[in-house]
Amino acid sequence: MLNYIKKIILVTLSLILAFFVITVIQNSFFKKEKGKLPNKTSVLNLRKSPAILKVNNELPKETLSSLSSLEEAFSKISEETKPAVVNLSVMKKIDSGFQMFRDKSYFPFDGFFEDFFDNIPSKKYNQESLGSGVIIKKEGYILTNDHVIKGADSIKVTLLDGRSFEGKVIGIDSKTDLALIKVDVKNNLPIAKIGDSDKAKIGSWVIAVGNPYGLEHTVTVGVISAKGRTIGLAEYEDFIQTDASINPGNSGGPLVNIKGEVIGINTAIVAQAQGIGFAIPINIAVKVIDSLIKHGKVTRAWLGIVIQDITPELSKLLGVSPKSGVLVSDLSKNSPAEKAGVQRKDIIKAINNKTVTSVRELQREVLKKNVEDVVTLSIMRNGKLMSIKIILKELPDEPKVAKRPDIYYWRGITAQKLTQEIAKHFNIKEGRGIIISNVKIDTPAYKASLIEGDIIEEIEKNKIMTIEDFIKVTKKIKPEEEALLLIKRESTTMYIAIGKE
């Protein structure tokens, strides 16, 4: 028992000794660390240290200078541009009443409801929409989009300083989605500086000014994301793409470069995306403006040809490289190109020594020209390069292409004689030639994008006028050979390469 008590006392003393040693060591350590810490004066000096401030709170002077310059540029451009940007309030009269609830879908009681609704008189109400515009001439000419003012009964133009005027439509151009309106003023109006959209570079800073959602004179900043875009909005397209925020209400407002010059007219957005907006190049707009002011309509230069891109499939049969030019598939009767000697199947490689590789590129170059301008086309015909000079004429309102428009099956095509009944079914005016009445799925014809209603004019340079012509020519084509067809689709003639069987 005594030995047990001695053991307990010994263990207790050992623990007390160990605790004492640990405490001494800890105190010694903390004293050393405390000696390393700065006193209050040292802490204050540390906070005032220029070196620490430079690391944590300052940017290099060069960077700060560049950012300040850019900030000042944006601010200056905004202040200079905003006075020339107007808010457009467009009023349209819309039919109301029960007519608005009707659609074209089939319903068993259509007859009953038609009688019911037709006896209820419709009313008209005013619908207001907002858009933007930019003053481009001191006389009061304002450039905007056609879709902004289309169908307007009245247009209210409001300036930055609060003044309001009644806007009068001078002219529209639906082919480019541009419109020109005018306000009558006694004093000169502020005008925007016009730039050169051809010189605009991808990646360059741009500023969009407009009235998105009615928020007047909103400024957004971005860069040019791309040039030469086509989005299916208008007949003639060469859009500038930008990531500067563009929203409903911005349409018709200016897209301005870092020099404060208008290089585009904001027109469209991709609703499902962010940072994708489009503007019409100002160089296109300037030609429209000048023509509307001088003539009250837009006059355009005209070659008079139907053209198409050279696809990989067509390139094999034509013996050329893809995108090596633009293929002429038809010519308008008595057009400048026809009179100058241009022929079907010619490949246009350049216009005025400027290489063209697509339909859009050639159209863009012709759009830059004026009526009576002389252009030189570099053409490849049967492997030989030649030059043809053409005097451009004014584009007719409806340029007419010369129309040239029993059943046989070939490579997925059901071809038959074009009778009056069939022509009526496909809404075709002329009743001669061979028409495709059916295209079978997963066949060479289907893969070549031939469709019902296409009129076959040629197969491998052989004219096709009768079903006998069609049978005779197609029988000569071996199953392992491709074939080149010339077809008429509505008013357009084009070449189609149909694959082997």
MIZAMI-523834 format. One line per 3 residues: their letters; for each residue x, y, z of C-alpha. Coordinates in steps of 0.2 Angstrom, whole numbers. Layout:
A) X,Y,Z ~ ...;
REM end
This chain:
MLN) 0,0,0 ~ 14,12,5 ~ 23,8,-12;
YIK) 7,12,-21 ~ 5,29,-13 ~ 24,33,-17;
KII) 21,29,-35 ~ 6,41,-36 ~ 16,55,-28;
LVT) 30,52,-40 ~ 19,53,-55 ~ 10,69,-49;
LSL) 27,77,-46 ~ 33,72,-64 ~ 17,80,-72;
ILA) 20,96,-62 ~ 38,97,-67 ~ 34,94,-85;
FFV) 20,107,-85 ~ 32,119,-78 ~ 46,116,-91;
ITV) 33,118,-105 ~ 27,134,-98 ~ 44,141,-97;
IQN) 48,137,-115 ~ 32,145,-122 ~ 35,161,-112;
SFF) 52,162,-119 ~ 46,159,-137 ~ 32,172,-136;
KKE) 44,185,-129 ~ 56,183,-144 ~ 41,185,-156;
KGK) 35,200,-147 ~ 52,208,-149 ~ 50,206,-168;
LPN) 34,215,-170 ~ 35,234,-173 ~ 29,246,-160;
KTS) 14,258,-163 ~ 26,270,-171 ~ 33,257,-182;
VLN) 16,251,-188 ~ 11,269,-192 ~ 28,271,-202;
LRK) 24,255,-211 ~ 6,261,-216 ~ 14,277,-223;
SPA) 27,267,-233 ~ 27,272,-252 ~ 33,255,-257;
ILK) 18,247,-250 ~ 6,259,-257 ~ 13,256,-274;
VNN) 12,238,-273 ~ -6,237,-267 ~ -15,252,-273;
ELP) -6,260,-288 ~ -4,255,-306 ~ 11,259,-316;
KET) 10,277,-322 ~ 11,272,-341 ~ -5,261,-338;
LSS) -14,275,-328 ~ -10,287,-342 ~ -17,276,-356;
LSS) -33,272,-346 ~ -36,290,-342 ~ -33,295,-360;
LEE) -46,281,-366 ~ -58,287,-352 ~ -57,305,-358;
AFS) -59,299,-376 ~ -75,289,-372 ~ -82,304,-362;
KIS) -78,317,-376 ~ -85,306,-390 ~ -101,303,-380;
EET) -103,322,-376 ~ -100,326,-395 ~ -111,313,-402;
KPA) -126,313,-391 ~ -133,330,-397 ~ -134,323,-415;
VVN) -144,307,-409 ~ -163,308,-408 ~ -177,299,-400;
LSV) -190,293,-412 ~ -208,290,-406 ~ -217,281,-420;
MKK) -236,280,-419 ~ -246,267,-430 ~ -264,264,-431;
IDS) -268,246,-428 ~ -285,237,-430 ~ -292,230,-414;
GFQ) -307,221,-409 ~ -310,202,-410 ~ -301,201,-427;
MFR) -284,201,-418 ~ -289,184,-409 ~ -292,175,-426;
DKS) -278,165,-434 ~ -277,154,-450 ~ -278,138,-441;
YFP) -292,126,-444 ~ -306,125,-431 ~ -322,115,-433;
FDG) -333,130,-429 ~ -324,142,-441 ~ -339,146,-451;
FFE) -349,151,-435 ~ -336,162,-428 ~ -332,170,-444;
DFF) -350,176,-445 ~ -350,181,-427 ~ -334,191,-428;
DNI) -337,198,-445 ~ -353,207,-438 ~ -343,215,-424;
PSK) -335,231,-430 ~ -316,233,-427 ~ -309,248,-419;
KYN) -292,257,-422 ~ -280,261,-408 ~ -263,270,-408;
QES) -248,259,-405 ~ -232,268,-400 ~ -214,261,-404;
LGS) -197,269,-400 ~ -182,270,-410 ~ -166,280,-413;
GVI) -159,291,-427 ~ -144,302,-431 ~ -144,319,-439;
IKK) -132,319,-454 ~ -136,335,-462 ~ -139,353,-454;
EGY) -155,355,-464 ~ -163,342,-453 ~ -160,326,-462;
ILT) -160,311,-450 ~ -155,293,-454 ~ -163,278,-446;
NDH) -169,261,-450 ~ -183,257,-462 ~ -190,244,-449;
VIK) -191,258,-436 ~ -203,270,-446 ~ -211,257,-457;
GAD) -230,260,-457 ~ -229,276,-447 ~ -244,287,-446;
SIK) -234,300,-437 ~ -216,302,-431 ~ -211,312,-416;
VTL) -192,317,-416 ~ -185,322,-399 ~ -168,330,-397;
LDG) -156,329,-382 ~ -160,347,-377 ~ -179,342,-376;
RSF) -185,350,-392 ~ -198,340,-402 ~ -202,340,-420;
EGK) -213,331,-432 ~ -203,320,-444 ~ -207,318,-462;
VIG) -202,303,-472 ~ -191,307,-487 ~ -188,290,-493;
IDS) -185,272,-488 ~ -174,258,-494 ~ -180,241,-489;
KTD) -166,232,-498 ~ -154,239,-485 ~ -166,243,-471;
LAL) -162,261,-471 ~ -174,276,-471 ~ -172,295,-472;
IKV) -183,307,-462 ~ -183,326,-461 ~ -188,339,-448;
DVK) -191,358,-452 ~ -180,369,-442 ~ -175,387,-443;
NNL) -158,385,-434 ~ -145,373,-439 ~ -145,356,-430;
PIA) -130,347,-422 ~ -124,334,-435 ~ -114,319,-433;
KIG) -97,317,-441 ~ -97,304,-455 ~ -82,291,-455;
DSD) -76,278,-468 ~ -83,261,-463 ~ -71,252,-476;
KAK) -56,258,-465 ~ -64,251,-449 ~ -54,236,-442;
IGS) -59,221,-432 ~ -54,224,-413 ~ -56,243,-414;
WVI) -66,252,-401 ~ -83,257,-405 ~ -97,266,-396;
AVG) -116,264,-398 ~ -128,278,-394 ~ -146,276,-394;
NPY) -162,275,-384 ~ -164,256,-378 ~ -180,253,-370;
GLE) -184,271,-370 ~ -168,276,-360 ~ -163,291,-369;
HTV) -145,294,-375 ~ -138,278,-368 ~ -120,275,-372;
TVG) -112,258,-373 ~ -94,253,-377 ~ -86,238,-386;
VIS) -76,233,-401 ~ -79,228,-419 ~ -81,209,-418;
AKG) -82,205,-437 ~ -86,213,-454 ~ -95,208,-469;
RTI) -109,198,-459 ~ -125,192,-467 ~ -140,188,-456;
GLA) -154,187,-468 ~ -162,203,-463 ~ -161,213,-479;
EYE) -158,209,-497 ~ -141,218,-497 ~ -131,214,-482;
DFI) -113,218,-476 ~ -115,221,-458 ~ -102,226,-445;
QTD) -103,215,-430 ~ -100,222,-413 ~ -101,217,-394;
ASI) -106,235,-389 ~ -123,232,-380 ~ -137,235,-393;
NPG) -155,233,-387 ~ -173,236,-394 ~ -174,255,-396;
NSG) -155,256,-402 ~ -161,253,-420 ~ -156,268,-431;
GPL) -143,275,-419 ~ -125,277,-423 ~ -110,266,-421;
VNI) -96,278,-418 ~ -77,275,-419 ~ -64,281,-407;
KGE) -62,297,-417 ~ -80,301,-415 ~ -85,297,-433;
VIG) -101,287,-437 ~ -96,271,-446 ~ -112,262,-444;
INT) -131,262,-441 ~ -136,250,-427 ~ -149,238,-434;
AIV) -151,221,-426 ~ -147,210,-412 ~ -147,191,-409;
AQA) -160,189,-396 ~ -153,172,-390 ~ -136,179,-387;
QGI) -127,192,-378 ~ -114,204,-386 ~ -119,201,-404;
GFA) -126,216,-412 ~ -125,222,-431 ~ -124,239,-439;
IPI) -125,244,-457 ~ -109,251,-464 ~ -110,270,-466;
NIA) -102,269,-483 ~ -118,260,-489 ~ -129,272,-480;
VKV) -121,287,-488 ~ -125,281,-505 ~ -143,278,-500;
IDS) -144,295,-492 ~ -137,304,-507 ~ -149,295,-519;
LIK) -165,298,-508 ~ -161,317,-507 ~ -157,319,-526;
HGK) -170,307,-533 ~ -182,303,-520 ~ -178,285,-522;
VTR) -163,274,-522 ~ -154,271,-539 ~ -142,257,-540;
AWL) -129,251,-553 ~ -134,235,-562 ~ -124,222,-571;
GIV) -139,211,-575 ~ -132,193,-571 ~ -138,179,-560;
IQD) -123,172,-550 ~ -119,159,-538 ~ -104,153,-527;
ITP) -93,139,-533 ~ -95,125,-521 ~ -83,110,-520;
ELS) -96,99,-529 ~ -97,112,-544 ~ -78,115,-544;
KLL) -75,96,-549 ~ -87,97,-564 ~ -81,115,-569;
GVS) -62,110,-567 ~ -58,124,-556 ~ -54,127,-537;
PKS) -68,131,-525 ~ -70,149,-521 ~ -60,153,-537;
GVL) -73,166,-543 ~ -91,168,-545 ~ -101,157,-558;
VSD) -113,166,-570 ~ -129,155,-571 ~ -140,167,-581;
LSK) -141,184,-588 ~ -156,197,-589 ~ -162,200,-607;
NSP) -154,216,-614 ~ -144,219,-598 ~ -127,228,-598;
AEK) -118,211,-595 ~ -127,203,-609 ~ -124,217,-621;
AGV) -105,217,-616 ~ -103,198,-621 ~ -104,190,-604;
QRK) -110,172,-605 ~ -118,158,-595 ~ -104,147,-586;
DII) -92,162,-586 ~ -82,163,-570 ~ -80,180,-564;
KAI) -63,181,-555 ~ -61,200,-552 ~ -69,217,-554;
NNK) -58,231,-558 ~ -43,220,-553 ~ -51,217,-536;
TVT) -52,198,-533 ~ -70,191,-529 ~ -72,173,-522;
SVR) -91,174,-517 ~ -107,181,-523 ~ -108,193,-508;
ELQ) -91,200,-512 ~ -96,204,-530 ~ -112,211,-525;
REV) -103,222,-512 ~ -91,229,-526 ~ -106,233,-538;
LKK) -115,242,-524 ~ -101,254,-522 ~ -102,259,-540;
NVE) -114,272,-548 ~ -125,271,-564 ~ -114,274,-580;
DVV) -98,269,-571 ~ -87,258,-582 ~ -81,242,-574;
TLS) -69,228,-580 ~ -73,210,-576 ~ -59,197,-577;
IMR) -68,182,-583 ~ -62,163,-585 ~ -71,155,-600;
NGK) -66,138,-606 ~ -50,139,-597 ~ -45,156,-605;
LMS) -44,172,-595 ~ -51,188,-603 ~ -57,205,-599;
IKI) -74,213,-602 ~ -78,231,-600 ~ -96,235,-595;
ILK) -106,251,-593 ~ -117,249,-578 ~ -135,254,-580;
ELP) -149,258,-567 ~ -156,243,-558 ~ -174,241,-564;
DEP) -188,240,-551 ~ -191,222,-556 ~ -176,216,-567;
KVA) -183,202,-579 ~ -173,187,-582 ~ -176,178,-598;
KRP) -188,164,-594 ~ -186,147,-602 ~ -194,139,-588;
DIY) -224,56,-601 ~ -214,54,-583 ~ -196,48,-581;
YWR) -186,43,-565 ~ -167,46,-564 ~ -156,48,-548;
GIT) -170,52,-537 ~ -178,64,-549 ~ -196,61,-556;
AQK) -196,72,-572 ~ -211,75,-582 ~ -218,87,-596;
LTQ) -223,104,-589 ~ -241,105,-593 ~ -253,120,-589;
EIA) -261,110,-575 ~ -244,107,-567 ~ -238,124,-570;
KHF) -253,131,-561 ~ -250,119,-547 ~ -232,125,-545;
NIK) -237,143,-548 ~ -227,144,-564 ~ -232,156,-578;
EGR) -224,147,-593 ~ -230,130,-598 ~ -215,123,-607;
GII) -200,112,-603 ~ -197,98,-590 ~ -201,100,-572;
ISN) -196,90,-557 ~ -212,84,-549 ~ -204,74,-535;
VKI) -188,71,-527 ~ -185,55,-517 ~ -176,56,-500;
DTP) -158,50,-498 ~ -154,50,-517 ~ -141,60,-527;
AYK) -155,72,-532 ~ -160,75,-514 ~ -142,77,-508;
ASL) -139,89,-522 ~ -154,100,-514 ~ -165,98,-530;
IEG) -183,102,-525 ~ -200,99,-533 ~ -204,113,-545;
DII) -187,115,-552 ~ -187,116,-571 ~ -172,107,-579;
EEI) -165,118,-593 ~ -148,109,-597 ~ -139,93,-592;
EKN) -121,92,-596 ~ -123,107,-608 ~ -137,99,-618;
KIM) -153,108,-618 ~ -168,99,-611 ~ -185,104,-619;
TIE) -194,88,-620 ~ -195,72,-610 ~ -186,63,-624;
DFI) -172,75,-622 ~ -171,71,-604 ~ -171,52,-607;
KVT) -158,53,-621 ~ -146,64,-611 ~ -147,55,-595;
KKI) -145,38,-603 ~ -128,43,-609 ~ -122,47,-591;
KPE) -113,32,-583 ~ -119,28,-565 ~ -101,32,-558;
EEA) -101,49,-566 ~ -107,65,-559 ~ -118,77,-569;
LLL) -120,96,-570 ~ -138,102,-572 ~ -144,120,-575;
IKR) -161,122,-567 ~ -173,136,-565 ~ -180,139,-548;
EST) -194,153,-547 ~ -185,167,-556 ~ -167,161,-552;
TMY) -156,150,-563 ~ -142,140,-556 ~ -131,126,-559;
IAI) -132,110,-548 ~ -120,96,-547 ~ -129,79,-545;
GKE) -118,65,-538 ~ -116,48,-545 ~ -128,33,-541;
REM end
